[in-house]
Amino acid sequence: MSRREELASNLDAVHDRIRAACDAAGRDVAEVGLVVVTKYFPASDVRLLADLGVTDVGENKHQEAQGKAAECADLGLRWHFIGGLQSNKAAAVAGYADVVESVDRLKLVPGLSRGAGERGAVVDCLVQVSLDPPGAGGRSGADPAQVPELAGAIAAAEHLRLVGVMAVAPLGEPPLPAFERLAQVAATLRADHPEARMISAGMSGDLEDAIRCGATRLRIGSSVLGTRPSIQ
Ligand SMILES: *Cc1c(COP(=O)(O)O)cnc(C)c1O
């Protein structure tokens, strides 16, 4: 099987899972967008995916993302930055990312807005919410109590648009209750910012639970591209 055929077949299987999960949840499949996470895989795969109809790709490391976005600039893809972000890299990330899904602290906002403005763009931002028990450390994300202030700062930034929340299911807990908590955080956010409707949740292992809890965007890597090299 060629790489193209392999990716096509994996994509079909993911779309089947999404359809089945939407049916089970009584949701319209058109409400659920797909970002294919291409981290660790070459630009040649991004090119094949674009040819197979993928419109949105996700990356989690600045240097890798910047290089691939430049190499694939002719494809008209939307680039989602989904990784941990250093504040001194924020402006650079907003120089190529159309969407930054991992805004988890106030310090990132000025740099993101400046980078977007320098490029003459408006960058969509999601507040990354920690679904870990308070004080657990570990995964990144704003504590739910910090979301209103962070969301307000994004909404007030000249070159940023607040579009919703993003989260990764915590380790050591089933994803469903965590995604239910995320849905609550998202509902609270929408009360203040009705336009911020996006809920980015669900990866290869838990997309069904995410769809059940109202996710409107999935970030799928390994189910489309295959197993990544060991370190993440
Ligand atoms: C890598 C990554 C994904 C994709 O994970 P898979 O399990 O490979 O589907 C989704 N979201 C984030 C934030 C990631 O870093």
The ligand as a Tripos MOL2 file, in Angstrom:
@<TRIPOS>MOLECULE
LIG
   15    15     1     0     0
SMALL
NO_CHARGES

@<TRIPOS>ATOM
      1 C1         -0.5940   14.9100   19.7810 C.3       1 LIG1
      2 C2         -1.7960   15.6310   20.1820 C.ar      1 LIG1
      3 C3         -3.0610   15.2280   19.7140 C.ar      1 LIG1
      4 C4         -3.2800   14.0070   18.8370 C.3       1 LIG1
      5 O1         -3.1300   12.8480   19.6050 O.3       1 LIG1
      6 P1         -3.4370   11.3870   19.0100 P.3       1 LIG1
      7 O2         -3.6190   10.5590   20.2250 O.co2     1 LIG1
      8 O3         -2.2330   11.0040   18.2140 O.co2     1 LIG1
      9 O4         -4.6490   11.4750   18.1830 O.co2     1 LIG1
     10 C5         -4.1520   15.9940   20.1000 C.ar      1 LIG1
     11 N1         -4.0210   17.0790   20.8990 N.ar      1 LIG1
     12 C6         -2.8400   17.4930   21.3730 C.ar      1 LIG1
     13 C7         -2.7780   18.6910   22.2510 C.3       1 LIG1
     14 C8         -1.6830   16.7850   21.0330 C.ar      1 LIG1
     15 O5         -0.5040   17.1930   21.5060 O.3       1 LIG1
@<TRIPOS>BOND
     1     1     2 1
     2     2     3 ar
     3     2    14 ar
     4     3     4 1
     5     3    10 ar
     6     4     5 1
     7     5     6 1
     8     6     7 2
     9     6     8 1
    10     6     9 1
    11    10    11 ar
    12    11    12 ar
    13    12    13 1
    14    12    14 ar
    15    14    15 1
@<TRIPOS>SUBSTRUCTURE
     1 LIG1         1 GROUP 0 **** ****
